Each structure stands twice: as structure tokens, then as C-alpha cells.
Amino acid sequence: MNSTRRQFLSAGMAVLPVTSGLLAVETPAPGAVAGGGNGRLKLGMVTYNLGKDWDIPTLIENCRRTRFEGVELRTTHRHGVEVTLSAEQRGEVRRRFADSPVELYSLGSAFDYHTPDATRLKADMEATRQYLQLARDVGASGIKVRPNGLPREVPEERTLEQIGRSLGELGRTAADLGVQIRLEVHGSGTAQLPRIRRIMDVAAHPNVGVCWNSNQTDLEGAGFDANFDLVKGLINEVHVRDLYLEEYPFRKLFRRLKESGYTGYTLAEIPESTDPIRVMNYFRGMWMAYQDRI
């Protein structure tokens, strides 16, 4: 065994016993943005920030203990799932999750496509393609990307069209690999849902969907329901903040998601804690209560 592989295994891939106690979860079909019917939502977590210091065995074990069904692995965190992994290491990650009750649902990148610098845009596009390949290799069904603002020196419409065209092109790569792109509702100005809808209209690809991000901007303009309706058929991932925040209508969000036919993941994106298991258990309890499941 070479030193690189030995370091990878010792850092995060020590063998864990296979554990039971959770129902198996379904991986959404590539290109589908939502499930059908009025079925149940799935609970998962984003490693930004609560799990940023957890290796893969710890992540899987903590999710198993608290009945979180899936994860999005944010790039640069201790889990180490990055494009630098060898083919053998990618297979190890895939097997680790496949042999557990926790689904590796998504990889979370920080790629954005609003830059007016053509060289940088080209580099981000190529890096995204590498990340899409990584998702396929480790068994994730998609990656999260984002818009991150509107450059002042460029007309807004031109920027939105550039982001949309970039996503449409990347959507073709994603389709070839059998994975999805999930555009996070994110960034100054670009987090407004009418702009996200414009980007999606330009992208116009079934393998490109929307990651609802539970921002306060969801309530601006015509209001929550009108903003939700702009993208309700395009959502293929949901990020959820702390559920105790009274300024956000989480109960309504869960209801609208189910009414729209969405049966995918709602992923907790919450701060780190010195008592993460207790926090995760409380989060799941509130998540269940908001849906009248307990």
C-alpha cells in the first residue's frame, strides 16, 4: 500500500461495522428534479458547518445514531472527498456509503459562473466537470453549485444569461455522467427567486435543478408562495437552517414541498456544536413536528 493511500485510510476511512436501523433510501433518477405523489421528505445534513471536522466513519456513525438519511459533502472539509482522490480511493468512498444506512446524496462545491473574466470562467467550467466526474465515481447523484453575485460593471441580464448558458452546457456533461447539477439559491442579488428563475430558463436542461436554500430573501417581493411557485417544479435539493428561527416559515416550506411532489432531501445546514448528537436529535424532532409526523 503506498503512503498516499495509507494516509487517506488512516485519516478517514477506517473500517466500521455495518449497522442497521434505518430504512434504505432511494437515489433519485438522474434528471429527475422531484419525486411524485405526496410522499415523505428525507432528512440529511450538509457538512458545512456542523460536520466540517468529521472524517467519513464519524460522519456515517453520527448520521446513523440520529437517523439522518443522507449527506452533502462540502468541499475542503475533513472528509477528504476531493478531485485529487485516486480511482481506488473513490471506490473506497463509494463502498463505505453503500455499506451503510447513509446515502451520499450530493457534493457541495463553491463554483460560480458570474465572473466577467473569460479565463476564470473557463477554469471554473473545467473544474466543475472534474467535480461532476468525482460525484459519479463516489456514488453521489449530483453536485451543488451556486451563483454568487452580480458584477457591477456588467448589465444584470448579461450576467444571468452567462450563468444560465454555463449551467446548460454543464448540464449536458452531467447527463452524460448520469448525475445532476443543483443550483443553490445564493449570493447578493442572485438569491432573489425571480433571478434564479431567469437563470434556469436560460439553462433549460433537465439535469440542472434548484437547491432551495431557506433564505430570508424567499419572503421578499411578491412573498414566499409566489417565489416558491417560480421554481417549485425545478427543486432537486433543499438546504434548511436552524428550525427554531421564527422569522422563516419552515412548516409552510415542508407543506409546499410535499404538495409540489418533492420527495427528496431537506439537508440541515446548521452551525457546529460541542454536543452534535443532541443537536441533531433535536433538529430531527422539530423537523418531524413541523410535518405533524410526531
C-alpha positions in Angstrom: 0.0 0.0 0.0 1.5 3.3 -1.0 1.9 6.2 1.5 -0.8 8.4 0.0 -3.4 5.6 0.2 -2.3 4.7 3.7 -2.7 8.3 4.8 -6.2 8.6 3.3 -7.4 5.4 5.0 -6.0 6.4 8.4 -7.4 9.9 8.2 -11.0 9.0 7.4 -11.6 5.5 6.0 -11.1 3.1 9.0 -13.4 0.1 8.7 -16.7 0.5 10.6 -19.1 -2.4 11.3 -22.2 -2.3 9.1 -25.1 -1.1 11.2 -28.8 -1.4 10.8 -31.9 0.5 12.0 -32.7 2.7 9.0 -34.9 2.1 6.0 -33.0 2.1 2.7 -33.3 5.3 0.8 -33.8 5.7 -2.9 -31.4 7.6 -5.1 -33.3 9.9 -7.4 -33.2 9.0 -11.1 -30.7 11.2 -13.0 -32.5 14.2 -14.5 -35.5 14.0 -12.2 -36.0 17.1 -10.1 -38.6 15.8 -7.7 -40.4 12.6 -6.7 -44.0 12.0 -7.5 -47.1 11.9 -5.2 -47.4 13.4 -1.8 -44.8 11.2 -0.1 -42.4 11.9 2.7 -39.4 14.2 2.7 -35.9 12.8 3.6 -33.7 14.3 6.3 -30.0 14.8 5.8 -27.2 17.2 6.6 -24.6 19.4 4.9 -21.1 19.1 6.4 -21.0 22.9 6.3 -20.6 23.7 9.3 -21.7 21.0 11.8 -19.7 18.2 10.3 -16.8 20.1 8.9 -14.3 18.3 11.2 -15.7 14.8 10.8 -14.0 12.1 8.9 -16.2 9.7 6.9 -16.6 7.0 9.6 -17.6 9.6 12.2 -20.0 11.3 9.7 -21.7 8.0 8.9 -21.9 6.9 12.6 -23.3 10.3 13.7 -25.9 10.2 11.0 -26.8 6.6 11.8 -27.2 7.4 15.5 -29.5 10.3 14.8 -31.4 8.8 11.9 -30.2 11.3 9.3 -30.6 9.5 6.0 -28.1 11.4 3.7 -25.3 13.9 3.4 -23.9 16.6 1.2 -20.1 16.7 1.5 -18.9 20.3 1.3 -15.5 20.6 -0.4 -12.4 21.4 1.7 -13.7 19.6 4.8 -12.1 16.8 6.8 -14.0 14.0 5.0 -11.4 14.5 2.2 -13.7 13.7 -0.8 -11.9 15.8 -3.4 -11.0 15.6 -7.1 -7.4 14.6 -6.0 -8.6 11.1 -4.9 -7.3 8.2 -6.9 -9.7 5.8 -8.6 -9.1 3.3 -5.8 -9.9 5.9 -3.1 -13.0 7.0 -4.9 -14.2 3.4 -5.0 -13.5 3.1 -1.3 -15.7 6.2 -0.6 -18.5 4.7 -2.7 -18.3 1.3 -0.9 -18.2 3.0 2.5 -21.5 4.7 2.0 -23.1 1.8 0.0 -22.4 -0.5 3.0 -24.0 2.0 5.4 -27.6 3.3 6.1 -26.5 6.8 5.0 -26.7 8.0 1.4 -24.0 10.1 -0.2 -26.5 12.4 -1.9 -24.5 15.3 -3.1 -21.1 17.0 -3.3 -21.1 20.7 -2.3 -18.8 23.0 -4.4 -18.2 26.7 -4.4 -18.2 27.0 -8.2 -20.0 30.0 -9.6 -20.2 31.4 -13.2 -20.9 35.1 -12.9 -17.4 36.3 -13.4 -16.7 38.7 -16.3 -13.2 37.2 -16.6 -13.4 34.7 -19.5 -10.3 32.9 -18.4 -11.6 32.3 -14.9 -15.0 31.2 -16.2 -13.4 28.7 -18.4 -11.3 27.4 -15.5 -14.4 27.1 -13.3 -16.3 25.2 -16.0 -13.5 22.7 -16.3 -13.2 22.3 -12.6 -16.9 21.7 -12.4 -16.6 18.9 -15.0 -14.0 17.3 -12.8 -16.3 17.6 -9.8 -19.2 16.0 -11.8 -16.9 13.1 -12.6 -16.0 12.8 -8.9 -19.7 12.7 -8.0 -20.3 9.8 -10.4 -17.2 7.9 -9.1 -18.1 8.1 -5.4 -21.8 7.4 -5.9 -23.3 10.9 -5.3 -26.3 11.7 -7.5 -25.3 15.3 -8.1 -23.3 18.3 -7.1 -24.2 21.7 -5.7 -23.0 24.9 -7.4 -24.1 28.5 -6.9 -24.4 32.0 -8.3 -22.6 34.4 -6.1 -23.4 37.9 -7.1 -23.9 40.4 -9.9 -20.8 42.3 -11.1 -21.4 46.0 -11.1 -19.6 46.6 -14.3 -21.8 44.1 -16.3 -25.5 44.5 -17.1 -27.6 42.2 -14.9 -29.3 40.4 -17.8 -26.0 39.6 -19.4 -24.7 38.1 -16.1 -27.9 36.0 -15.6 -27.7 34.7 -19.2 -24.0 33.8 -18.8 -24.7 31.8 -15.6 -27.6 30.1 -17.4 -25.7 29.3 -20.5 -22.8 27.9 -18.4 -25.2 25.7 -16.5 -26.9 24.5 -19.7 -23.5 23.4 -21.1 -22.5 21.7 -17.8 -25.9 20.0 -17.7 -25.0 18.1 -20.9 -21.9 16.9 -19.1 -23.9 15.9 -16.1 -26.4 14.0 -18.3 -23.6 12.0 -19.9 -22.3 11.0 -16.4 -25.8 10.3 -15.1 -25.7 12.9 -12.3 -27.4 16.3 -11.6 -26.4 19.9 -11.1 -28.1 21.7 -8.1 -28.1 25.5 -8.3 -28.1 26.9 -4.8 -30.3 30.0 -4.3 -27.3 32.1 -3.2 -25.4 35.3 -3.5 -26.0 39.1 -3.2 -28.8 39.8 -5.7 -28.7 36.3 -7.2 -30.5 34.9 -4.2 -33.7 36.5 -5.3 -36.0 33.9 -6.8 -37.0 35.8 -10.0 -33.3 35.9 -11.0 -32.9 32.3 -10.2 -35.9 31.5 -12.4 -34.3 33.6 -15.2 -31.1 31.6 -14.9 -33.0 28.3 -15.0 -34.9 29.4 -18.1 -31.7 30.1 -19.9 -30.1 26.8 -18.7 -33.1 24.9 -19.9 -31.7 21.4 -19.1 -33.4 18.6 -17.2 -30.2 17.7 -15.3 -30.0 21.2 -13.9 -32.2 21.9 -10.9 -32.6 24.3 -8.0 -31.2 23.9 -4.4 -33.7 25.8 -2.3 -31.7 27.5 0.4 -34.2 28.8 3.0 -33.0 32.4 2.8 -34.9 35.4 4.2 -35.0 36.7 0.6 -37.5 34.0 -0.1 -40.1 36.2 1.6 -39.3 39.4 -0.4 -41.1 40.8 -3.4 -44.4 39.0 -4.0 -43.8 36.8 -1.0 -43.0 33.2 -0.1 -45.7 31.4 -2.0 -45.1 33.4 -5.3 -41.4 32.9 -5.0 -41.7 29.2 -4.3 -44.1 28.8 -7.3 -41.4 30.2 -9.6 -39.2 27.2 -9.1 -41.4 24.5 -7.4 -41.1 22.1 -10.3 -37.3 22.6 -10.6 -36.2 21.9 -7.0 -33.9 18.9 -6.6 -32.3 19.7 -3.2 -33.2 21.7 -0.1 -31.0 23.3 2.5 -32.6 24.1 5.8 -31.3 26.4 8.5 -31.9 26.2 12.3 -35.6 25.3 12.6 -36.1 27.4 15.7 -35.8 30.6 13.7 -39.3 32.1 13.9 -38.7 34.5 11.0 -38.8 31.7 8.4 -42.0 29.7 7.6 -40.5 26.2 7.8 -43.8 24.5 8.3 -45.1 26.1 5.2 -42.0 25.2 3.3 -42.4 21.5 4.1 -46.0 21.6 3.2 -45.4 23.3 -0.1 -42.6 20.9 -1.0 -44.8 17.8 -0.4 -47.7 19.4 -2.3 -45.4 20.0 -5.3 -44.4 16.3 -5.3 -41.0 16.7 -3.9 -39.8 13.7 -2.0 -36.1 14.4 -1.9 -33.7 15.6 0.8 -34.0 18.5 3.2 -30.4 19.0 4.4 -29.6 20.6 7.7 -27.1 23.4 7.2 -26.5 24.5 10.8 -23.6 25.7 13.0 -21.2 23.3 14.7 -21.7 22.3 18.3 -19.8 20.7 21.2 -22.8 18.3 21.5 -23.6 17.5 17.9 -25.6 14.3 18.6 -28.0 16.1 20.9 -28.3 19.0 18.4 -29.1 16.5 15.5 -31.6 14.7 17.6 -33.4 17.9 18.5 -33.3 19.1 14.8 -34.9 15.8 13.7 -37.6 16.2 16.4 -38.5 19.7 15.2 -38.3 18.5 11.5 -40.8 15.7 12.3 -43.1 18.0 14.4 -43.3 20.7 11.6 -44.7 17.9 9.3 -47.1 16.6 12.0 -45.3 13.2 11.9 -44.9 13.1 15.7 
